[in-house]
Amino acid sequence: MMKAKSILNRFLKNQSGEGFLDVAMKILIVVVIGAAILAIMNTAMPNLFQGLIDKISTELTGINIVA
Protein backbone atom coordinates (compact mmCIF):
# COMPACT_ATOMS: atom_id res chain seq x y z
CA MET A 1 0.00 0.00 0.00
CA MET A 2 2.85 2.37 0.77
CA LYS A 3 4.39 1.76 -2.65
CA ALA A 4 1.14 2.66 -4.42
CA LYS A 5 0.80 5.76 -2.26
CA SER A 6 4.35 6.86 -3.03
CA ILE A 7 3.80 6.32 -6.77
CA LEU A 8 0.59 8.34 -6.61
CA ASN A 9 2.28 11.16 -4.70
CA ARG A 10 5.19 11.22 -7.15
CA PHE A 11 2.75 11.32 -10.06
CA LEU A 12 0.75 14.17 -8.55
CA LYS A 13 3.84 16.22 -7.67
CA ASN A 14 5.36 15.89 -11.14
CA GLN A 15 4.18 19.02 -12.93
CA SER A 16 6.37 18.69 -16.01
CA GLY A 17 4.97 17.88 -19.40
CA GLU A 18 3.47 19.51 -22.41
CA GLY A 19 0.34 21.54 -22.22
CA PHE A 20 -2.67 21.27 -24.48
CA LEU A 21 -1.81 24.47 -26.31
CA ASP A 22 1.71 23.27 -27.15
CA VAL A 23 0.39 20.09 -28.73
CA ALA A 24 -2.36 21.96 -30.60
CA MET A 25 0.16 24.42 -32.05
CA LYS A 26 2.45 21.59 -33.17
CA ILE A 27 -0.45 19.83 -34.89
CA LEU A 28 -1.52 23.08 -36.56
CA ILE A 29 2.00 23.73 -37.85
CA VAL A 30 2.28 20.20 -39.25
CA VAL A 31 -1.11 20.48 -40.98
CA VAL A 32 -0.24 23.85 -42.55
CA ILE A 33 3.17 22.64 -43.77
CA GLY A 34 1.60 19.44 -45.12
CA ALA A 35 -1.07 21.39 -46.98
CA ALA A 36 1.58 23.68 -48.48
CA ILE A 37 3.65 20.71 -49.64
CA LEU A 38 0.55 19.07 -51.12
CA ALA A 39 -0.36 22.27 -52.98
CA ILE A 40 3.17 22.61 -54.35
CA MET A 41 3.21 18.97 -55.46
CA ASN A 42 -0.22 19.33 -57.06
CA THR A 43 0.90 22.33 -59.12
CA ALA A 44 4.22 20.73 -60.05
CA MET A 45 2.79 17.32 -60.98
CA PRO A 46 -0.96 17.66 -61.61
CA ASN A 47 -1.30 14.32 -63.37
CA LEU A 48 0.16 12.38 -60.44
CA PHE A 49 -2.84 12.73 -58.16
CA GLN A 50 -5.37 12.41 -60.96
CA GLY A 51 -3.75 9.16 -62.04
CA LEU A 52 -3.92 7.82 -58.49
CA ILE A 53 -7.56 8.85 -58.13
CA ASP A 54 -8.47 7.21 -61.44
CA LYS A 55 -6.65 4.00 -60.53
CA ILE A 56 -8.31 3.77 -57.11
CA SER A 57 -11.77 4.55 -58.49
CA THR A 58 -11.47 1.85 -61.15
CA GLU A 59 -10.46 -0.67 -58.48
CA LEU A 60 -13.40 0.29 -56.27
CA THR A 61 -16.14 0.19 -58.90
CA GLY A 62 -18.60 -2.59 -58.32
CA ILE A 63 -18.03 -2.77 -54.56
CA ASN A 64 -21.29 -2.43 -52.66
CA ILE A 65 -20.56 -0.85 -49.28
CA VAL A 66 -24.14 -0.78 -48.00
CA ALA A 67 -25.25 -4.29 -47.12
N, CA, C and O atoms as CSV, one atom per row, in Angstrom:
chain,resi,resn,atom,element,x,y,z
A,1,MET,N,N,0.827,-1.199,0.000
A,1,MET,CA,C,0.000,0.000,0.000
A,1,MET,C,C,0.864,1.254,0.000
A,1,MET,O,O,0.520,2.251,-0.634
A,2,MET,N,N,1.976,1.203,0.705
A,2,MET,CA,C,2.854,2.367,0.772
A,2,MET,C,C,3.494,2.643,-0.591
A,2,MET,O,O,3.726,3.797,-0.953
A,3,LYS,N,N,3.778,1.568,-1.344
A,3,LYS,CA,C,4.387,1.760,-2.655
A,3,LYS,C,C,3.404,2.449,-3.596
A,3,LYS,O,O,3.787,3.355,-4.337
A,4,ALA,N,N,2.156,2.032,-3.575
A,4,ALA,CA,C,1.144,2.655,-4.418
A,4,ALA,C,C,0.940,4.114,-4.027
A,4,ALA,O,O,0.755,4.976,-4.886
A,5,LYS,N,N,0.976,4.381,-2.734
A,5,LYS,CA,C,0.800,5.756,-2.263
A,5,LYS,C,C,1.977,6.628,-2.687
A,5,LYS,O,O,1.791,7.784,-3.069
A,6,SER,N,N,3.184,6.077,-2.620
A,6,SER,CA,C,4.348,6.864,-3.027
A,6,SER,C,C,4.350,7.110,-4.535
A,6,SER,O,O,4.757,8.180,-4.987
A,7,ILE,N,N,3.899,6.130,-5.314
A,7,ILE,CA,C,3.802,6.319,-6.765
A,7,ILE,C,C,2.764,7.388,-7.086
A,7,ILE,O,O,2.982,8.232,-7.955
A,8,LEU,N,N,1.642,7.352,-6.387
A,8,LEU,CA,C,0.591,8.343,-6.607
A,8,LEU,C,C,1.075,9.738,-6.235
A,8,LEU,O,O,0.824,10.698,-6.964
A,9,ASN,N,N,1.765,9.855,-5.110
A,9,ASN,CA,C,2.285,11.161,-4.698
A,9,ASN,C,C,3.314,11.683,-5.689
A,9,ASN,O,O,3.319,12.873,-6.006
A,10,ARG,N,N,4.187,10.807,-6.181
A,10,ARG,CA,C,5.193,11.222,-7.146
A,10,ARG,C,C,4.529,11.656,-8.453
A,10,ARG,O,O,4.973,12.611,-9.090
A,11,PHE,N,N,3.475,10.961,-8.848
A,11,PHE,CA,C,2.751,11.321,-10.064
A,11,PHE,C,C,2.062,12.674,-9.914
A,11,PHE,O,O,2.074,13.485,-10.840
A,12,LEU,N,N,1.466,12.918,-8.757
A,12,LEU,CA,C,0.752,14.173,-8.547
A,12,LEU,C,C,1.697,15.358,-8.395
A,12,LEU,O,O,1.342,16.479,-8.761
A,13,LYS,N,N,2.882,15.132,-7.867
A,13,LYS,CA,C,3.836,16.223,-7.675
A,13,LYS,C,C,4.570,16.575,-8.962
A,13,LYS,O,O,5.069,17.691,-9.102
A,14,ASN,N,N,4.643,15.648,-9.892
A,14,ASN,CA,C,5.360,15.886,-11.139
A,14,ASN,C,C,4.518,16.803,-12.020
A,14,ASN,O,O,3.496,16.377,-12.559
A,15,GLN,N,N,4.932,18.038,-12.167
A,15,GLN,CA,C,4.176,19.024,-12.934
A,15,GLN,C,C,4.761,19.258,-14.327
A,15,GLN,O,O,4.296,20.132,-15.059
A,16,SER,N,N,5.773,18.483,-14.690
A,16,SER,CA,C,6.375,18.688,-16.006
A,16,SER,C,C,5.515,18.035,-17.079
A,16,SER,O,O,4.680,17.179,-16.787
A,17,GLY,N,N,5.725,18.440,-18.294
A,17,GLY,CA,C,4.974,17.879,-19.404
A,17,GLY,C,C,4.531,18.968,-20.344
A,17,GLY,O,O,4.730,20.155,-20.083
A,18,GLU,N,N,3.935,18.561,-21.428
A,18,GLU,CA,C,3.473,19.514,-22.414
A,18,GLU,C,C,2.021,19.869,-22.135
A,18,GLU,O,O,1.226,19.034,-21.702
A,19,GLY,N,N,1.707,21.094,-22.388
A,19,GLY,CA,C,0.339,21.536,-22.221
A,19,GLY,C,C,-0.475,21.276,-23.465
A,19,GLY,O,O,0.059,20.883,-24.501
A,20,PHE,N,N,-1.757,21.496,-23.358
A,20,PHE,CA,C,-2.666,21.268,-24.478
A,20,PHE,C,C,-2.375,22.231,-25.619
A,20,PHE,O,O,-2.441,21.854,-26.789
A,21,LEU,N,N,-2.055,23.469,-25.279
A,21,LEU,CA,C,-1.810,24.475,-26.306
A,21,LEU,C,C,-0.553,24.162,-27.103
A,21,LEU,O,O,-0.517,24.388,-28.313
A,22,ASP,N,N,0.475,23.646,-26.446
A,22,ASP,CA,C,1.706,23.275,-27.152
A,22,ASP,C,C,1.431,22.201,-28.197
A,22,ASP,O,O,1.887,22.300,-29.336
A,23,VAL,N,N,0.696,21.192,-27.810
A,23,VAL,CA,C,0.388,20.090,-28.729
A,23,VAL,C,C,-0.497,20.588,-29.872
A,23,VAL,O,O,-0.294,20.204,-31.023
A,24,ALA,N,N,-1.470,21.435,-29.563
A,24,ALA,CA,C,-2.360,21.964,-30.599
A,24,ALA,C,C,-1.584,22.808,-31.607
A,24,ALA,O,O,-1.850,22.736,-32.807
A,25,MET,N,N,-0.638,23.598,-31.138
A,25,MET,CA,C,0.164,24.418,-32.048
A,25,MET,C,C,1.050,23.550,-32.936
A,25,MET,O,O,1.212,23.840,-34.121
A,26,LYS,N,N,1.623,22.489,-32.373
A,26,LYS,CA,C,2.454,21.589,-33.174
A,26,LYS,C,C,1.623,20.914,-34.261
A,26,LYS,O,O,2.066,20.800,-35.404
A,27,ILE,N,N,0.427,20.471,-33.908
A,27,ILE,CA,C,-0.452,19.830,-34.889
A,27,ILE,C,C,-0.841,20.821,-35.975
A,27,ILE,O,O,-0.860,20.471,-37.155
A,28,LEU,N,N,-1.151,22.053,-35.590
A,28,LEU,CA,C,-1.520,23.078,-36.563
A,28,LEU,C,C,-0.373,23.378,-37.525
A,28,LEU,O,O,-0.595,23.522,-38.727
A,29,ILE,N,N,0.842,23.471,-37.006
A,29,ILE,CA,C,2.004,23.733,-37.855
A,29,ILE,C,C,2.217,22.590,-38.840
A,29,ILE,O,O,2.491,22.828,-40.017
A,30,VAL,N,N,2.092,21.355,-38.369
A,30,VAL,CA,C,2.281,20.196,-39.251
A,30,VAL,C,C,1.212,20.167,-40.338
A,30,VAL,O,O,1.515,19.854,-41.490
A,31,VAL,N,N,-0.025,20.487,-39.994
A,31,VAL,CA,C,-1.108,20.482,-40.981
A,31,VAL,C,C,-0.885,21.566,-42.031
A,31,VAL,O,O,-1.090,21.326,-43.221
A,32,VAL,N,N,-0.468,22.753,-41.604
A,32,VAL,CA,C,-0.240,23.850,-42.551
A,32,VAL,C,C,0.926,23.526,-43.483
A,32,VAL,O,O,0.837,23.752,-44.690
A,33,ILE,N,N,2.014,23.002,-42.931
A,33,ILE,CA,C,3.166,22.643,-43.767
A,33,ILE,C,C,2.796,21.516,-44.730
A,33,ILE,O,O,3.195,21.540,-45.895
A,34,GLY,N,N,2.035,20.530,-44.251
A,34,GLY,CA,C,1.599,19.436,-45.116
A,34,GLY,C,C,0.703,19.918,-46.242
A,34,GLY,O,O,0.826,19.452,-47.375
A,35,ALA,N,N,-0.196,20.847,-45.944
A,35,ALA,CA,C,-1.071,21.392,-46.983
A,35,ALA,C,C,-0.274,22.187,-48.007
A,35,ALA,O,O,-0.569,22.136,-49.201
A,36,ALA,N,N,0.741,22.924,-47.544
A,36,ALA,CA,C,1.580,23.684,-48.478
A,36,ALA,C,C,2.362,22.745,-49.390
A,36,ALA,O,O,2.461,22.985,-50.593
A,37,ILE,N,N,2.914,21.684,-48.823
A,37,ILE,CA,C,3.654,20.711,-49.636
A,37,ILE,C,C,2.725,20.036,-50.642
A,37,ILE,O,O,3.103,19.832,-51.796
A,38,LEU,N,N,1.517,19.689,-50.211
A,38,LEU,CA,C,0.551,19.066,-51.118
A,38,LEU,C,C,0.167,20.011,-52.253
A,38,LEU,O,O,0.041,19.585,-53.401
A,39,ALA,N,N,-0.018,21.294,-51.937
A,39,ALA,CA,C,-0.362,22.268,-52.975
A,39,ALA,C,C,0.780,22.444,-53.969
A,39,ALA,O,O,0.550,22.546,-55.174
A,40,ILE,N,N,2.014,22.478,-53.462
A,40,ILE,CA,C,3.173,22.610,-54.352
A,40,ILE,C,C,3.300,21.380,-55.246
A,40,ILE,O,O,3.562,21.503,-56.442
A,41,MET,N,N,3.116,20.198,-54.665
A,41,MET,CA,C,3.209,18.972,-55.465
A,41,MET,C,C,2.089,18.899,-56.493
A,41,MET,O,O,2.296,18.409,-57.604
A,42,ASN,N,N,0.912,19.379,-56.133
A,42,ASN,CA,C,-0.219,19.328,-57.056
A,42,ASN,C,C,-0.011,20.275,-58.231
A,42,ASN,O,O,-0.431,19.970,-59.347
A,43,THR,N,N,0.632,21.423,-57.999
A,43,THR,CA,C,0.898,22.330,-59.118
A,43,THR,C,C,2.080,21.854,-59.947
A,43,THR,O,O,2.114,22.079,-61.157
A,44,ALA,N,N,3.049,21.199,-59.316
A,44,ALA,CA,C,4.223,20.728,-60.048
A,44,ALA,C,C,3.913,19.478,-60.864
A,44,ALA,O,O,4.388,19.336,-61.991
A,45,MET,N,N,3.121,18.577,-60.299
A,45,MET,CA,C,2.791,17.316,-60.978
A,45,MET,C,C,1.287,17.080,-60.916
A,45,MET,O,O,0.831,16.249,-60.130
A,46,PRO,N,N,0.507,17.791,-61.723
A,46,PRO,CA,C,-0.955,17.665,-61.607
A,46,PRO,C,C,-1.487,16.299,-62.018
A,46,PRO,O,O,-2.529,15.874,-61.519
A,47,ASN,N,N,-0.809,15.612,-62.901
A,47,ASN,CA,C,-1.302,14.316,-63.368
A,47,ASN,C,C,-1.053,13.203,-62.368
A,47,ASN,O,O,-1.673,12.144,-62.459
A,48,LEU,N,N,-0.159,13.419,-61.416
A,48,LEU,CA,C,0.162,12.381,-60.438
A,48,LEU,C,C,-1.057,12.012,-59.605
A,48,LEU,O,O,-1.408,10.838,-59.491
A,49,PHE,N,N,-1.694,13.011,-59.027
A,49,PHE,CA,C,-2.835,12.730,-58.162
A,49,PHE,C,C,-4.048,12.284,-58.959
A,49,PHE,O,O,-4.816,11.442,-58.493
A,50,GLN,N,N,-4.234,12.833,-60.148
A,50,GLN,CA,C,-5.372,12.413,-60.963
A,50,GLN,C,C,-5.214,10.971,-61.395
A,50,GLN,O,O,-6.199,10.235,-61.462
A,51,GLY,N,N,-3.995,10.552,-61.688
A,51,GLY,CA,C,-3.753,9.155,-62.039
A,51,GLY,C,C,-4.034,8.223,-60.878
A,51,GLY,O,O,-4.604,7.148,-61.062
A,52,LEU,N,N,-3.633,8.632,-59.678
A,52,LEU,CA,C,-3.920,7.818,-58.494
A,52,LEU,C,C,-5.416,7.730,-58.227
A,52,LEU,O,O,-5.928,6.660,-57.898
A,53,ILE,N,N,-6.115,8.845,-58.367
A,53,ILE,CA,C,-7.561,8.851,-58.133
A,53,ILE,C,C,-8.264,7.965,-59.153
A,53,ILE,O,O,-9.172,7.212,-58.800
A,54,ASP,N,N,-7.855,8.048,-60.404
A,54,ASP,CA,C,-8.466,7.207,-61.440
A,54,ASP,C,C,-8.210,5.727,-61.182
A,54,ASP,O,O,-9.109,4.901,-61.338
A,55,LYS,N,N,-6.988,5.395,-60.790
A,55,LYS,CA,C,-6.647,3.995,-60.531
A,55,LYS,C,C,-7.445,3.445,-59.347
A,55,LYS,O,O,-7.942,2.320,-59.402
A,56,ILE,N,N,-7.567,4.226,-58.291
A,56,ILE,CA,C,-8.315,3.775,-57.113
A,56,ILE,C,C,-9.797,3.655,-57.437
A,56,ILE,O,O,-10.446,2.697,-57.018
A,57,SER,N,N,-10.336,4.613,-58.176
A,57,SER,CA,C,-11.770,4.554,-58.487
A,57,SER,C,C,-12.105,3.386,-59.404
A,57,SER,O,O,-13.189,2.813,-59.294
A,58,THR,N,N,-11.196,3.019,-60.310
A,58,THR,CA,C,-11.465,1.848,-61.148
A,58,THR,C,C,-11.387,0.557,-60.340
A,58,THR,O,O,-12.099,-0.402,-60.639
A,59,GLU,N,N,-10.537,0.521,-59.331
A,59,GLU,CA,C,-10.458,-0.667,-58.476
A,59,GLU,C,C,-11.685,-0.802,-57.582
A,59,GLU,O,O,-12.087,-1.913,-57.237
A,60,LEU,N,N,-12.278,0.328,-57.208
A,60,LEU,CA,C,-13.398,0.294,-56.269
A,60,LEU,C,C,-14.763,0.237,-56.941
A,60,LEU,O,O,-15.771,0.160,-56.239
A,61,THR,N,N,-14.838,0.272,-58.242
A,61,THR,CA,C,-16.139,0.186,-58.901
A,61,THR,C,C,-16.697,-1.223,-58.740
A,61,THR,O,O,-15.969,-2.210,-58.849
A,62,GLY,N,N,-17.958,-1.296,-58.487
A,62,GLY,CA,C,-18.599,-2.591,-58.320
A,62,GLY,C,C,-18.616,-3.087,-56.888
A,62,GLY,O,O,-19.187,-4.143,-56.618
A,63,ILE,N,N,-18.011,-2.363,-55.966
A,63,ILE,CA,C,-18.034,-2.765,-54.557
A,63,ILE,C,C,-19.244,-2.111,-53.904
A,63,ILE,O,O,-19.393,-0.890,-53.931
A,64,ASN,N,N,-20.099,-2.931,-53.323
A,64,ASN,CA,C,-21.285,-2.428,-52.657
A,64,ASN,C,C,-20.986,-2.302,-51.170
A,64,ASN,O,O,-20.831,-3.307,-50.478
A,65,ILE,N,N,-20.904,-1.082,-50.684
A,65,ILE,CA,C,-20.556,-0.852,-49.280
A,65,ILE,C,C,-21.763,-1.073,-48.378
A,65,ILE,O,O,-21.629,-1.639,-47.293
A,66,VAL,N,N,-22.931,-0.638,-48.811
A,66,VAL,CA,C,-24.141,-0.781,-48.004
A,66,VAL,C,C,-24.659,-2.197,-48.165
A,66,VAL,O,O,-24.926,-2.646,-49.280
A,67,ALA,N,N,-24.801,-2.897,-47.054
A,67,ALA,CA,C,-25.254,-4.291,-47.121
A,67,ALA,C,C,-26.753,-4.392,-47.116
A,67,ALA,O,O,-27.297,-5.496,-47.168
